[in-house]
Amino acid sequence: MMPSRVRLLSAALLLLAACQRPSASRSALGGGVPPRQAPVFPGGWRFAPGTPAAFGEKFMIASNERRASDAGNEIIRAGGNAVDAAVAVGFALAVTYPVAGNIGGGGFMVIRMADGRNAAIDYREVAPLAAHRDMYLDAQGNPTNESIIGYRASGVPGAVAGMAEALSKYGTMTLSQVMQPAIKLARDGFTVDSALYGSLASSKEYLARFDARDVFYTNGAPLTIGSTFKQPALARTLEYIAQQGPKAFYEGIVGDSMVAAMTRGGGIITTADLKAYKPEWRTPIRASYRGYTLFSMPPASSGGITVTETLNMLETWPTLPAWGTPEYAHILGSAYQRAFIDRNSKLADPAFVKVPIEQLTSKSYAQALAKTIDPAKKTPTPKDGSQIVDGMHTTHYSVVDDKGNAVATTTTLNNGYGSAVYLKNVGFFMNDEMDDFATAPGKPNMFGLVQYEANAIAPGKRMLSAMSPTIVLDPRGELLLVVGAAGGPRIITATSQVILNVIDHRMNLSDAMRAPRLHHQALPDTLMVETGGLTKEAEDGLRRIGHGIRYMGGLANVNAVMRVKGGWEGVSEPRVGGTGGTSAR
């Protein structure tokens, strides 16, 4: 049941409802897509418009790590399809991008085949059978950090089962074939770059608590830039999975090692938990926006519903205000605020809670909410002292193959390097997804999200996620955009803003990705904006109508692929340094 303060605000909102220059880039194509327009970014913004995107005539892969994208490239060149490539990228990210790539976590995948079939697979982690509602509360009822750090923070991993299941239904190659690039990277090693070094350097104190200190550091110093990093334990684990399938992970030698480590460290994942794990095929959330069609992820992810509810509200404006204006930021932030009120109080694992999907994705419900947005005044949400933290704790990758099949995949350990628990004998980090539950309903988690009883902990339950892998078709029904993000609740807002930048503001993909982003999640009641992302006039205008503004260094980490004249463009997140990667042909 919704808490009274949220119920009252929702009722009040519904009661109130009742009382540019043309670009010369390849992106200027026909096929239902009008010419692109170059935006004008604020003077203090760190990116310039007009930066070229990577181009591929046949196919495109965009992820946070070039070598992982190259793994998918190798598979497509060998005759595989987008699903084969996506699984190859997923396993390779577990090797080369350990901060978020994983086999010790979980994720979501949205698939759209060239023949029109579409699907969504949920391989979110689940709470162990020994989990219970108040397991992370102290004697005073306040949340501890045990849902974030250490052996008790982990849900039962779903990545291996989910990727294998997607491959078996929509792939064309064997699990062993698509895993070979990842196995080679783990066995033979890869060159440590500045991105991995910097990530390890900034996480040194966090990772020093457990066995990662012996693998990723030497005498306290991170892996050296330019050195070759080999992971023999992980290579063995991947070889077991390639040879024996997911059973090796959930019931065989890998699972046994995982359970033994959990037992030694005080964790609660058991052999029974691993054996019971199953990914779930879901019906994608299908939405329409100004003639475009979107396929996105349903619960246990909140992404598809919250993106849809937001876009449905914005669609009630025949034309949105110009990008970069205070009017646009106010309307967008207000739509997010309302969608997140519903997200935080009504969404959860559908096996445990009746989720009102039909209502929350309906045009009429959104129209009623949109009428509550006063253009001259911000509507407050209940006061709360919570804070949001920076971080890119998840990773998204987008794949389009040479036949037009598309896959949007978002996978995560939750926090960077998950719970910090590294299983030395099998070579991977464990997630800390238990913090994505409402560990203390009504109190903020590490992302500042205040969630309620629907998402409380229960054994065997999937924790609510913000992951939003999304595929967009143009008005003629042709594949246009594959997109998703990392960044906790900011996944939802970042993913939807890239879509809005492409559809409403006519930006090419490079500009749509580089444009400043904003975020509102209802609580804390603050409009979060990337530093330098507002002009002084826009900031003053927003403050005049009641918005509190908090500037942040970066909001989310997006990777996207877009159809353009003659092929595909791909952009990996420009806010993330290092070898963030596209791979194409």
C-alpha positions in Angstrom: 0.0 0.0 0.0 1.2 3.5 -0.8 2.4 5.6 2.2 -0.1 8.4 3.1 2.2 11.3 2.0 2.7 9.8 -1.4 -1.0 8.9 -1.7 -2.0 12.4 -0.8 0.4 14.0 -3.3 -0.8 11.6 -6.0 -4.4 12.5 -5.2 -3.7 16.2 -5.1 -2.0 16.0 -8.5 -5.0 14.2 -10.1 -7.4 16.6 -8.4 -5.6 19.5 -9.9 -6.0 17.8 -13.3 -9.8 17.9 -12.8 -10.3 21.9 -11.5 19.0 25.6 -35.3 20.8 25.2 -38.4 20.5 22.1 -40.7 23.3 19.6 -40.2 25.3 18.1 -43.1 25.9 14.9 -41.2 24.9 11.4 -42.4 22.1 11.6 -39.8 20.0 13.7 -42.2 18.2 10.7 -43.8 14.8 10.0 -45.1 12.8 7.0 -44.1 10.5 8.9 -41.7 13.3 10.9 -40.1 13.3 14.7 -40.8 16.6 16.5 -41.2 18.8 16.9 -38.1 19.5 20.2 -36.5 22.6 21.3 -34.6 21.9 22.4 -31.0 23.4 25.4 -29.3 24.9 24.3 -26.0 25.5 26.6 -23.1 28.7 28.6 -23.2 30.2 26.8 -20.2 29.4 23.3 -21.4 32.3 20.9 -21.9 31.3 19.3 -25.2 30.9 21.0 -28.5 28.2 20.1 -31.0 29.1 18.5 -34.3 31.6 15.9 -33.1 31.5 13.0 -35.6 30.2 9.6 -34.5 31.6 6.2 -35.4 30.1 4.9 -38.6 29.5 1.3 -39.8 27.9 0.4 -43.1 27.0 -3.1 -42.0 26.7 -3.3 -38.2 27.5 -1.3 -35.1 28.2 -2.2 -31.4 28.5 0.5 -28.7 29.7 -0.3 -25.2 31.9 1.1 -22.5 34.9 -1.0 -23.5 36.4 -1.3 -27.0 37.7 -4.8 -26.5 34.3 -6.0 -25.4 32.8 -4.4 -28.5 35.4 -6.0 -30.6 34.4 -9.4 -29.2 30.9 -8.8 -30.6 32.4 -7.7 -33.8 34.3 -10.9 -34.1 31.2 -12.9 -33.6 29.2 -11.1 -36.3 32.0 -11.4 -38.7 32.0 -15.1 -38.1 28.3 -15.3 -39.1 26.6 -14.6 -35.8 23.6 -12.4 -35.2 23.1 -9.5 -32.8 22.1 -11.8 -29.9 25.2 -13.9 -30.4 27.2 -10.7 -30.4 25.5 -9.3 -27.3 26.2 -12.4 -25.3 29.9 -12.3 -26.5 30.1 -8.6 -25.4 28.5 -9.4 -22.0 31.0 -12.1 -21.2 33.9 -10.0 -22.4 32.8 -7.0 -20.2 33.2 -9.4 -17.2 36.9 -9.6 -18.2 37.8 -6.1 -19.3 35.3 -3.9 -17.4 35.2 -5.4 -13.9 33.7 -2.2 -12.4 30.3 -3.1 -13.9 30.7 -5.9 -16.4 30.0 -9.2 -14.7 29.0 -12.8 -14.3 28.4 -12.1 -10.5 25.4 -9.8 -11.2 22.4 -9.6 -13.5 20.7 -7.5 -16.0 18.0 -7.1 -18.7 17.9 -7.5 -22.4 15.5 -6.2 -25.0 15.6 -8.0 -28.4 14.0 -6.9 -31.7 14.6 -9.3 -34.6 14.6 -8.1 -38.2 11.5 -10.2 -38.9 9.5 -8.2 -36.3 9.7 -10.5 -33.3 10.5 -8.8 -30.1 11.3 -10.1 -26.6 12.6 -9.1 -23.2 14.5 -11.3 -20.8 14.8 -10.5 -17.1 17.9 -11.9 -15.5 17.8 -9.7 -12.5 19.3 -11.1 -9.3 16.9 -12.4 -6.6 16.9 -12.3 -2.8 18.3 -15.5 -1.2 15.9 -17.7 0.5 17.3 -16.7 3.9 16.6 -13.0 3.2 14.0 -11.2 5.2 12.4 -7.7 5.3 14.4 -6.1 8.1 17.8 -7.9 7.7 19.7 -4.7 7.2 18.3 -2.6 10.0 20.0 -1.8 13.3 18.3 -1.9 16.7 16.9 1.5 16.1 15.3 0.6 12.7 17.9 2.5 10.6 19.6 0.9 7.6 23.1 -0.3 7.9 25.7 -0.6 5.2 25.4 -4.4 5.0 23.2 -4.1 1.9 26.1 -2.3 0.1 29.4 -3.8 1.3 30.3 -7.4 2.1 29.1 -10.9 1.7 25.5 -10.3 2.9 24.9 -7.6 0.2 24.6 -10.0 -2.7 21.5 -11.3 -4.5 21.7 -14.6 -6.4 23.4 -13.8 -9.7 21.5 -14.0 -12.9 23.9 -13.0 -15.7 25.1 -16.4 -16.8 21.6 -18.0 -16.9 20.1 -15.0 -18.6 22.7 -14.6 -21.4 22.7 -18.4 -22.0 18.9 -18.4 -22.2 18.8 -15.5 -24.7 21.3 -17.2 -26.8 19.4 -20.5 -26.8 16.2 -18.9 -28.1 17.4 -16.1 -30.4 21.1 -16.8 -31.2 22.6 -18.9 -34.0 25.9 -20.0 -32.3 26.8 -22.2 -29.4 27.6 -20.8 -26.0 31.2 -22.1 -26.4 31.6 -20.2 -29.7 30.4 -16.8 -28.4 32.5 -17.1 -25.2 35.8 -17.7 -26.9 36.8 -14.0 -27.2 36.2 -13.5 -23.4 38.1 -16.7 -22.6 41.0 -15.5 -24.7 41.0 -12.1 -23.0 41.0 -13.6 -19.6 43.6 -16.3 -20.3 46.1 -14.4 -22.5 45.4 -11.0 -20.9 44.9 -7.5 -22.2 46.7 -4.2 -21.9 45.8 -2.1 -18.8 44.7 1.3 -20.0 44.2 4.6 -18.1 40.5 3.9 -17.6 41.0 0.7 -15.7 43.9 2.1 -13.8 41.9 5.2 -12.8 39.0 3.1 -11.7 41.1 0.9 -9.5 43.0 3.8 -8.1 39.7 5.6 -7.0 38.3 2.3 -5.6 41.4 1.2 -3.7 40.0 1.8 -0.2 36.7 0.0 -1.2 38.4 -3.0 -2.8 41.1 -3.4 -0.1 38.6 -4.9 2.3 38.5 -8.3 0.5 40.6 -10.5 -1.9 40.6 -8.1 -4.8 43.5 -6.4 -3.2 45.7 -9.4 -4.1 44.7 -9.5 -7.8 44.2 -5.9 -8.9 47.0 -4.3 -6.7 50.7 -4.9 -6.1 52.0 -3.5 -2.8 48.9 -1.3 -2.7 49.4 0.1 -6.2 46.8 -0.6 -9.0 47.6 -2.5 -12.1 50.2 -0.6 -14.1 49.2 1.2 -17.3 50.6 -0.7 -20.2 51.0 -4.0 -18.3 49.3 -7.2 -19.4 46.6 -8.3 -17.0 45.8 -12.0 -17.0 43.0 -13.6 -15.0 43.6 -17.4 -14.9 40.9 -18.1 -12.4 38.3 -16.2 -14.4 39.5 -17.9 -17.6 38.9 -21.3 -15.9 35.4 -20.3 -14.8 34.5 -19.1 -18.3 35.9 -22.3 -19.8 33.7 -24.4 -17.4 30.6 -22.4 -18.4 31.5 -22.7 -22.1 31.9 -26.4 -21.9 29.1 -27.3 -19.5 26.6 -24.4 -19.8 25.0 -22.5 -17.0 24.9 -25.6 -14.9 28.6 -25.2 -14.2 27.9 -21.9 -12.6 24.8 -22.7 -10.7 25.3 -26.4 -9.7 28.9 -27.3 -10.6 32.4 -26.4 -9.4 31.9 -22.6 -9.8 28.7 -22.6 -7.8 30.3 -24.8 -5.1 33.2 -22.3 -4.8 30.8 -19.4 -4.6 28.7 -20.9 -1.9 31.9 -21.9 0.1 33.1 -18.3 -0.1 29.7 -16.9 1.0 29.7 -19.3 3.9 33.2 -18.3 5.0 32.3 -14.6 4.7 28.9 -14.7 6.5 26.9 -14.5 3.3 23.5 -16.2 2.9 23.5 -17.5 -0.7 23.3 -21.3 -0.7 23.4 -24.2 -3.1 19.6 -24.2 -3.0 19.5 -20.5 -4.0 21.7 -21.1 -7.0 19.8 -24.2 -8.2 16.5 -22.4 -8.0 17.6 -19.4 -10.1 15.8 -18.9 -13.4 15.7 -16.0 -15.8 12.2 -14.8 -16.9 11.0 -14.0 -20.3 8.8 -10.9 -20.2 6.5 -9.0 -22.7 8.3 -5.8 -23.5 6.7 -2.5 -22.6 5.5 -1.2 -26.0 4.9 2.5 -26.2 4.3 5.1 -28.8 5.6 8.7 -28.9 4.8 11.1 -31.7 4.4 8.3 -34.2 7.6 6.4 -33.0 7.4 3.0 -31.4 9.5 2.0 -28.3 10.2 -1.4 -26.9 11.5 -1.3 -23.3 11.9 -3.3 -20.2 8.9 -4.2 -17.9 9.1 -5.0 -14.2 11.2 -6.2 -12.3 12.7 -3.1 -14.1 11.0 0.2 -13.6 12.7 1.6 -16.7 10.1 0.9 -19.4 7.1 2.0 -17.4 8.7 5.2 -16.1 10.1 6.2 -19.5 6.7 5.6 -21.1 4.8 7.5 -18.4 7.2 10.4 -18.8 6.9 10.5 -22.6 3.2 10.1 -22.5 3.0 13.3 -20.4 5.3 15.2 -22.7 3.3 14.1 -25.7 0.4 16.2 -24.5 2.4 19.2 -25.6 1.9 19.5 -29.4 5.4 21.0 -29.5 7.8 21.0 -26.6 9.6 24.3 -25.6 13.0 24.7 -27.3 15.8 22.6 -25.9 17.9 24.5 -23.3 15.2 26.9 -22.2 13.9 27.0 -18.6 10.4 26.2 -19.9 11.7 22.9 -21.3 13.7 22.0 -18.2 10.7 22.8 -16.0 8.3 20.6 -18.0 10.8 17.8 -18.3 11.7 17.8 -14.6 8.1 18.0 -13.6 7.2 15.0 -15.8 10.0 13.0 -14.3 9.0 14.0 -10.8 5.4 12.7 -11.3 6.6 9.5 -13.0 9.1 8.8 -10.2 6.4 9.2 -7.5 4.6 6.3 -9.2 7.8 4.4 -9.8 8.9 4.6 -6.2 5.6 3.6 -4.7 3.9 1.2 -7.1 6.5 -0.8 -9.0 8.2 -4.0 -7.8 8.7 -7.7 -8.8 5.3 -8.7 -10.4 5.5 -12.1 -8.8 5.1 -10.4 -5.4 3.1 -7.2 -6.2 0.3 -6.5 -8.6 1.8 -3.8 -10.7 -0.7 -1.4 -12.5 1.1 -1.5 -15.8 -2.0 -0.7 -17.9 -2.8 2.4 -15.9 0.7 3.7 -15.6 1.4 3.3 -19.4 -2.0 4.7 -20.5 -2.2 7.9 -22.4 -5.3 9.1 -20.4 -3.5 8.7 -17.1 -0.6 10.7 -18.4 -2.8 13.4 -19.7 -4.4 13.8 -16.3 -0.9 14.0 -14.7 0.3 16.5 -17.3 -2.5 18.9 -16.5 -1.1 19.2 -13.0 2.1 20.7 -14.3 1.8 24.4 -13.8 4.0 26.3 -16.3 4.5 29.1 -13.8 5.1 27.2 -10.6 6.9 24.0 -9.4 4.9 21.5 -7.6 6.7 20.4 -4.4 7.2 16.8 -3.3 7.4 15.9 0.4 10.5 17.2 2.0 13.3 14.8 2.6 17.0 15.1 3.6 18.3 12.4 1.4 21.3 12.8 -0.8 22.2 11.3 -4.1 25.7 10.0 -4.8 27.8 10.2 -8.0 28.7 7.0 -9.8 28.4 4.9 -12.9 27.8 1.5 -11.4 26.1 -0.3 -14.3 26.9 -0.7 -18.0 24.8 -0.7 -21.1 25.6 -1.9 -24.6 23.7 -1.6 -27.9 24.1 -4.0 -30.8 22.8 -3.9 -34.4 23.9 -6.6 -36.8 24.2 -6.7 -40.6 20.7 -8.2 -40.9 18.9 -5.5 -38.9 18.5 -7.5 -35.6 18.9 -5.3 -32.6 19.7 -5.9 -28.9 19.7 -3.5 -26.0 21.4 -4.9 -22.9 21.9 -3.3 -19.5 23.9 -5.3 -16.8 25.1 -4.4 -13.4 26.7 -5.2 -10.1 24.9 -2.2 -8.6 27.7 -0.3 -6.9 31.0 0.0 -8.7 32.7 -3.4 -8.2 29.5 -4.6 -6.5 29.8 -5.5 -2.9 33.6 -5.3 -3.1 33.7 -9.1 -2.5 36.0 -10.8 -5.1 35.8 -14.5 -5.3 39.5 -15.2 -5.8 39.1 -18.9 -6.7 36.7 -18.3 -9.5 37.8 -14.8 -10.5 34.8 -12.4 -10.3 33.1 -9.8 -8.2 29.7 -10.3 -6.5 26.9 -7.8 -6.7 25.4 -5.7 -4.0 21.9 -5.6 -5.5 20.2 -6.1 -2.2 20.4 -2.4 -1.7 18.0 -1.9 -4.6 15.3 -3.2 -2.4 13.6 -0.8 0.0 15.8 -2.1 2.8 14.1 0.4 5.1 10.8 1.4 3.4 10.4 5.2 3.4 14.2 5.9 3.8 16.7 6.6 1.1 19.0 4.0 -0.4 22.5 4.8 -1.7 21.1 6.6 -4.8 18.9 8.8 -2.6 15.8 6.9 -3.8 13.0 6.7 -1.2 11.0 3.6 -2.0 8.1 1.9 -0.2 6.6 -1.4 0.9 6.0 -2.8 -2.6 9.8 -3.1 -3.0 10.6 -4.4 0.5 12.8 -7.5 0.8 11.3 -11.0 0.6 13.0 -14.3 -0.1 13.1 -15.2 -3.8 12.0 -11.7 -4.9 13.6 -9.6 -7.6 14.7 -6.1 -6.4 13.3 -3.2 -8.5 15.7 -1.8 -11.1 15.9 1.4 -13.1 17.6 -0.3 -16.1 16.0 0.9 -19.3 17.3 -0.9 -22.4 15.2 0.5 -25.2 14.7 0.0 -28.9 13.0 2.7 -31.0 11.4 2.3 -34.4 10.7 5.3 -36.7 7.1 6.1 -37.9 7.6 3.7 -40.9 8.4 0.9 -38.4 12.1 0.7 -39.3 14.7 0.4 -36.6 16.0 3.8 -35.6 17.7 3.7 -32.2 19.1 1.2 -29.7 19.9 2.9 -26.4 20.3 2.5 -22.6 22.3 3.7 -19.8 24.1 3.2 -16.4 23.7 5.4 -13.4 21.1 4.2 -10.9 17.8 6.1 -11.2 19.5 8.5 -13.7 19.4 5.6 -16.2 15.7 6.4 -16.8 16.2 10.2 -17.3 19.3 9.9 -19.4 17.9 7.2 -21.7 14.7 9.2 -22.3 16.6 12.4 -22.9 18.7 10.9 -25.7 15.4 9.7 -27.2 13.8 13.2 -26.9 16.9 14.8 -28.3 16.7 12.6 -31.4 12.9 12.8 -31.9 11.8 16.2 -30.6 15.0 18.3 -31.0 16.2 16.7 -34.2 19.7 16.2 -33.0 22.1 13.7 -34.6 23.2 10.9 -32.3 26.5 12.5 -31.4 24.9 15.8 -30.2 22.0 13.9 -28.5 24.6 12.1 -26.4 26.7 15.1 -25.7 23.8 17.5 -24.7 23.6 18.4 -21.0 21.3 16.2 -19.0 19.0 16.8 -16.1 17.4 14.6 -13.6 14.5 14.6 -11.1 13.4 11.6 -9.0 10.8 13.1 -6.8 12.9 12.7 -3.7 15.1 14.5 -3.0 13.0 17.3 -4.4 15.8 18.8 -6.4 16.4 19.3 -10.1 19.9 17.8 -10.7 21.8 19.3 -13.7 25.2 18.6 -15.1 27.7 21.3 -14.3 27.7 23.9 -17.0 24.5 22.5 -18.4 22.3 25.6 -17.9 22.7 29.1 -19.1 22.5 31.7 -16.4 19.1 32.9 -17.8 17.8 29.3 -17.7 19.0 28.8 -14.1 17.4 32.1 -12.9 14.2 31.2 -14.6 14.0 27.8 -12.9 14.8 29.2 -9.5 12.1 31.9 -9.9 9.4 29.3 -10.2 10.6 27.3 -7.2 13.1 24.7 -8.5 16.1 23.9 -6.2 19.1 23.1 -8.5 22.0 20.8 -7.7 24.9 20.7 -10.1 26.6 17.3 -10.6 29.7 16.3 -12.6 27.9 13.8 -14.8 24.5 12.2 -15.0 24.6 8.6 -16.3 26.5 6.7 -18.9 24.8 6.0 -22.2 25.8 3.9 -25.1 23.7 4.1 -28.3 23.4 3.1 -31.9 21.3 4.9 -34.5 20.4 4.3 -38.1 21.6 6.9 -40.5 21.9 7.3 -44.3 24.0 4.4 -45.6 24.4 2.5 -42.3 24.7 3.0 -38.6 26.3 5.5 -36.2 27.5 4.5 -32.7 28.5 6.6 -29.7 29.9 5.4 -26.5 29.5 7.7 -23.5 31.6 10.8 -24.0 31.5 11.6 -20.3 33.6 8.4 -19.5 37.3 8.6 -20.4 39.5 5.8 -21.6 38.7 3.2 -24.3 35.0 3.5 -24.3 34.2 1.7 -27.4 32.3 1.3 -30.6 33.1 -1.5 -33.1 31.7 -1.7 -36.6 32.0 -2.8 -40.1 
